Amino acid sequence: MAKARKKHVQLEMELNTWGGKRDGAGRPPRGFRSSERHGLRERFARLTAVHVTLRIVQPFPTLRSREMFFALRKATQAVLGRSDFRIVHVSPEQDHLHLIVEADNHEALAAGVKAFEVSAAQHLNRAASKQLGRRRKGQVFADRYHARLIKSPTQAHHVLNYVLNNWRHHNADEDWGETRFWDVDYMSSAPSFPGWHELAIKPLQYSQLADEYRLCVSRPQTWLLSVGWRKAGPISMYSIPKQR
C-alpha cells in the first residue's frame, strides 16, 4: 500500500516593520554622542602610526585632575612591556582621551588598545571612587575606539600638533589656576616631546620634570613620528590646533 503524501502547509511570513534605512533605525547611542560605527577597521601588516580616540562614559569625573593623571600613568606603564604595540603620546581631556600609538599590525593595535582600556578602567574607577566618596565600578570607555592611520608627514605633523596642544583646542589653558602659566600641558605627554620649536630657542623649566611626574610613553620607532613630521614644518607649544 502506497504511503500517503504529507501535506505541506504554506505559512504566511510577516514582514519585519523595524530596522532598515529610516530615521532612528539601528543601534541607539549609549550617551549624548552617536557610537562609533561597527564597520571593518582598516587593516595593515607593518609597523604603523595610529591616532586613537577613546571616549569616556557619562557621568564620570573629569580626566584632568591630579588623581586621574596618576591613574592614567599606571595604565600607560602597564602596556610598556608590549613589543608589538607602544603608546607614543597621550592627551587627556575632560571626557575623552587622545593616544598616538604604533602597532606592528591591526591585530596588535586592537590587542594593545584593549589592554590599555582594561588597565585604565581599573585605575580610573579607583580614582573616581576617591573623588566621589563612593565605590565606582563598571564601564569607563564608551563604545568602540576611533582609529585613524597616519600615512604622511603632513598628517603626522597635524596629529602631533593636535594631540599635544589639544588642551588649547579645548581652552583648558585659559582656566583660572596654575594651567594659565603652563607652557605645555603637564597632564599630557607634551613634556616628553623633544620636537618643540621653542626648545631650539631656550631651555624651559618643564624639561626638568622628574620621571614620576611624566606619563609613561615610548620613543617612536616609525619614521613619520620620529623625523618625518618635520618635513611639514615646526610645531610650537603655543599653537592652537583646529579640528579637521
Disulfide bonds with the S-S distance in Angstrom:
none
